[in-house]
Amino acid sequence: MTEMNREPLLQVKNLKTYFHSMNGNIVKAVDDVSFEVYEGETLGIVGESGCGKSITCMSLAQLVECPPGRYEGGEILLDGKDMLKISDAELRKMRGNVISYIFQEPMTSLNPVFKIGYQIEEVLTLHRGLSKEEAHKEAIHALDLVRIPNPERIVNEYPFELSGGMRQRVMIAMALACNPKVLVADEPTTALDVTIQAQVLDLMNDLKRQLNTSILFITHDLSVIAEMADRVMVMYAGKVVELADVMTIFENPLHPYTRGLIASRPDMNTSSNRLTVIPGNVPDLSALPEGCSFGPRCGFFCDKCGKGVPELVEVEPNHWVRCYRPGGEDRDN
Amino acid sequence: MKNYVIRRLLQIIPVFLGILFILFFIIDKAPGSIVSNIMDPTMTPELKAALLEKLDPNLPFYQKFWNWLVQAAHGNFGYSSKHFKPVIDVIGENIGVTFALSLTALIIAMLIGIPAGIISATKQYSAIDNFLTVFSLLGLALPTFFAGLLMLKVFAVELKWFPTFGFISSTNINADFWTKLGDHAYHLILPACVLGLAETASFMRYTRSSMLEVIRSDYIRTARAKGLSEKVVIYKHAFRNAMIPIVTLLGFRIPGLISGALMTETIFSLPGVGKLSVEAVNNRNYPLLIGINAMLTLATLFATLIADILYAAVDPRIKYD
């Protein structure tokens, strides 16, 4: 699906976003994360809560609250610019224009005191320099694009007058209003019920094809990933543990954590009444275990895993794994 | 909206009558009478009793209440025997000073308190936030009678920047309108600052906590993700929401515009309603006391109605029908 010889649209290199707590602890929420996003593809990011997937994506447009957060290093190359080095004014020109966001909570992500239309018009007047009337027309068009019925009426309504699914469509309309190159969707359907979820996902896939936008799709729901993503990045404790295209991830996962996640899905073809689980909990990011962070929960744990942190290695073409014993077999290095 | 306002206006009537009834009851049970302050040694007890019978006949309080209502309905709100004038005229002479003083103080409080609160919230735990917090705690903790005397001592007595008392200088009593107005303003600066100090502090604390809550919300993150400048994010998206609880505070302050600042007016000898009501209590001048309180009750009831209407104006989620 993805041609790897193309230039990546977004390139993240060794990104480090840390949090400094009051008592001097350092939480490495994003620890040396590198990945690329190509034009028109959807990169899914999966992992348990607190694994750093949201902070990774928020860091892309410097949306992490600083302090307590701090960008300790790395590069984020988007549209030829390093997002961590550009001035505030340039950064604001990128936000909502080149890279835009859809957040998890549609109920609270829209400003309750402004009309829907105004909130969309704001991006259009800011980035595309439209006049008020033009922006108003364009806002109606944007709502129409996300299949909101009666857009002429909805522009004059307030967020509290819409349902959760409708609000998320408004968020999508707002995010896509300036034809961004990258759309970051941070668990956009988690707060919605299943039928609405399916509608919103269909809509996103359609729009992606129409507008050729690249999507960074964060979720902890593997069935959603299967439907949306071209490639998948699995994160654990602030690090990338596996990166491959979606078929490989589901058919030939190599990292024990990815295997655990896939095995934990409810399966209709099994007679067992119990769900498979990964033993243990996500470690405290300020007190990570020695060696591999997943070590204490891993079934293939050996001496070597307790001593050093494995590197992310390309074990097969375009299949990267951070493990000494990928698939349970000893690796040479 | 129209129906709502009419309904609320009708509700004011029973509440107003209830409060007046309680007022008459309390005054009836209070010790002393209009003649207890007459210290004339030549006055015999019989003469005192006769005078009392003439000024404040011994009727049951509900009877007095009813009489007052009937008279009020005819536009007669009682007679202040101390001032030899109808109550309404006495209040009318004093309310201007009070209104000017309280309004100036309120404007000072809002102009300083709200921006300071916003800065304090956006720079939480910074040096400026700590400084403003200490200042506002001082403003809240210092009683007006102390802060007032302190400022009077420093700025009026020692530095002689401002007059020590009154609302006009004796030399300007017969001056033209504009000279008088300037002199009034000059006399108001110090008391308005004293009164405004405590209010500034409470506006600042309210704004700060309200802003802190809003700044952390998801829609502020959305606003930043849209590429809006920090100024628009804070002063438009955040403040529009933080304003809602501040409107409540403002609603509470409206009756204060005419109730008068008892302490401040007394310290600076300003002829306002606050000072007038203290005198009315001391002299057992019941008609005046009832007149002032009736007016305040009405003002408070209308102010809460105005606050509720303002609510709907700032928060689209609130609709009355």
Interface residues (C-beta under 8 A of the other chain):
Chain A: A61 L63 R92 K93 M94 R95 G96 N97 S100 Y101 F103 E105 T108 S109 L110 N111 P112 V113 F114 K115 E122 V123 L126 H127 Y158 F160 M171 M174
Chain B: S217 D218 Y219 R221 T222 A223 R224 A225 K226 G227 L228 S229 H237 R240 N241 V314 D315 P316 R317
